[in-house]
Amino acid sequence: MKASIVVPAFNEEAYLAAALGSVRAAADHLREHSDTDVDVEVIVVDNNSTDKTAAVARHEGATVVREPVQGIARARNTGARHAARDVLVFVDADVAVSPTLLQVIHEAMGDPSCIGGGVDVEYRPRRLTVRLYLRAWRILGRLTGMVQGATQFCRKDAFERVGGYDEKTWIGEDVDFHRALRKLARAEHGKVRFIREPRVRPSCRRFDKWPLWRVLIWTNPLFIAVFRRWKAVWPGWYSRPVR
């Protein structure tokens, strides 16, 4: 598999090294267990960070691309434009991936009809109420086909045909992107793959540090649907993110 791992990062010096370490371990595992050539590059998109994000990325052996205009969709698109491999894998900067994940993605993309997909997430927040709430969200996601973007993957030509991530959307762009992939797959009699195991583990910093009312409001689907294109509503992601 020839893959470009794209990691959008805004002030992620505290989490980025661990995320890139897990990606490197997954790439090593794939090389050891694949009978085909494996070529993996890692691109960190420094999305206007003011901390040592870029320095951490370089120390971990990643290629650093700067995107001065803030927005996770724009950062992912910038990384994709700089990618030189056939398969794109988008991994958030606070996510730990399993050592076997890239191997599973490799197996999925070995099917020529598969144009991409997403990976299930496993949150481990401290509070029981939030754990139960997020489990309910996982059930809802399965019933509605909603796939989050902590880790998504696709063929580069499919990415270009769906137009990448919607840069006018400040939250939920990952769900839209997966739906666009599904629509393209249906039109071309292809398929998308949802990887249930191994799951990826995003940071629970927001869920652990926010008051419960904020968690319930900012993850409410109706609230997201109404305000998803208003950047000022999402300071917890952009202007005052939790670190």
N, C-alpha and C positions, 0 to 999 in steps of 0.2 A: 504494500500500500504506500502510495506517495501522498502524504497529508501535510497540510498546514494547520497548526494549532493557533488559533487567534484568541488572544486574551486581552479584552478591553480593561483598562485600569485607570482609576482616578483616585489618587492618594491612597494607594493600597500597600504601602511599604510593610505594614504589620502582617499582612496575610499572603502577599504575593510569593514569597520564597517557598512557603509550604505548598501552595498551589502548583508552582512550577516544579517543585520536587516530585510531587505526585504524578505530574504529566511526564516527567523524565523517566520515572520508574515504570510507567505504563508503556512508554516507547521502548525501553530496554526489554520489557517482557515480550512485547510484540516481536522484536528482532530475534529474541531467543526461541520463539515458538512459531515462527513463520517460515514456510519453505519458499517464499517469494521475496523479492527485494523489498526492503522497508526503507523509506526515505521520509523522515519527519522533521519539519522545521517548526520552530516556535516563535511566534510574533507577538510581542506585547505592544499594545497601542496605548501610549501614554497620553491620556485624555486631559491634558492641561493640568497635570498634577503640580502641587507646590511642595511635595515632600520628596523622599528619595526613591520613589517608585521606579524611575528609569534606571537608577544606579543598581537597585536590587535586581531588576530584570537582566541587566548586562552581566552582573555577577553570576547569575544563574545560567548564563549562556544563551539567553534569548536575543533575538533581533528586536531592537526598539524602533518603533515608528511613532512620531509625534502627531497628534491630532489636536489642534488648539481650540477647536469649536466643541464645546462640551455636549455630550449626549451619547448614551450607550449604543444607540442604533448607528449613529454616525461613526463611532469608534469601531464597531464591528465591520461596517462597510469599508472603512479605511484599511483595516487589516486585510480584508478580502482582496482589495485592489493590489496590495503588496504581496499577496500570496503567490507562490510559484508552483504549488502542487495541485493535483487533480481533485483531492478531497479536502473540504474545509471542515474543521472541527472548532466550534466556538465554545470556549470554557471561561466562565466568570472568574475574576481574580481572587475570589474568596472561597473557591470550591476545591475540595479534595476529591480526586478521582481514584477509582480502584486500579490496582496494577493490571487487571485483566480487561479494562474498558476498551482500550484501543484495539485489542485483539477481537473483541466482540463487534466493534464498529467495522473492523477489517472484514470479518466474516459476513456482516450485513451487506457491505458494499461489494462483496464478491459476487452478489447477485446483480447482473446488469440491469434488471428492471427496478432496482431500488435506487431512488434518487436522493434519499437522505432520511432524516428522522430526528428523534430526541431521546433523552435519557431521563429516567425517573429520578426523583430527588428524595433524599432522606434528611429531614430536619430533626435536630435533637435539642429543642429548646428546654430551658430549665423548668419552666412552669407547666404543671399538668394541664391547666386550662388551655394553654396555647398548643400543647402537644395534641390534645384532643381536637382542637379547632383545625389544626393543619392536617390531621388525619381525615377529617371531614372534607377538607379541600381536595385531598388526593382522590377520595371517592368521587367527588363531583367532577374532577378533572377526567377521570376514567369514563364516567358516564357521558360527558359532553365532548370528549376528544380534545380537551384543552391540554397543551403541552408547554410547560415552562422552559425558559431558555438558559438555565444554569449550565447546561451542556446540550448543544444541538450540532448536527452535522449534515452535510449535503455535498453533492458533486458541484464543482465550481461552475459548470455550465448551467446547472439548475438554479444556482444562486443568482446568476446573471439574468436568467429568463424570468424569475419572479421579481426582479428589481431590488434584491437585497432586503434589508430591514428598513421600515418606514421611519425616516428621520424626523417627521413631524409629530411622532408619537413619543411621549416621555416615559410611558410605562405600558406594558402589555404588547410591545413591539415583537417580543418573542413568540407570543401566542399567535399574532397575526402572521408571522413568518411561517410557522408550522402549518397553519391553515392554507397559506399560499402554496407550500410544497405539496400538501395533500390535493389541492385543486389541480396543480400541474400534473401530478401523478395520475389522477383520474382521467385527465384529458389525453394523456399519452399511454394509458393502459399500463402504468407503472405502479410502484408502491412506495410507501414510506414505512419506516420501521421504528417502533417505540420500544426501547430497551428497558425492560423492567428490572433486570439484574445484569450486572451490578449497578446499583444506584450510586449517584454522586452525592456528596455531603457539603452543602453550602454552609457558610457561617450563619449562626443564629443571632448575630449581634443586635439586629433590630428587634427581633422578637424577645430577646432577653432584656433589653434596655428600655424599650418603649413601654409606656403604660398600656394596659390592656385596651382601653378605649381607642387609642391610636392604631393599634394592630387591627382592631375590628373595622375601623373606618377605612384605613388606607389599603386594606386588602378586600374591601367590599366590592363585588363585581359591578354593582350599580354605580358606586362612587367612581370607580375606575373608568367605566364607560362614559360618564359625563365629563370627567376632568382629565382624561388621559393625554390630551393635547395642550394642557396648560402647565407649563414648566413651573410656574410659581407655586403650584399646589404641592409639589414634590420636593421640598427642601431636604427631606430625609434621604433623598437619593443624590441631590445635586448641590445645593448651596450649603446645607448643614448635615451632611451624612454622618451616621453613627460609625465610629471607629473603635 
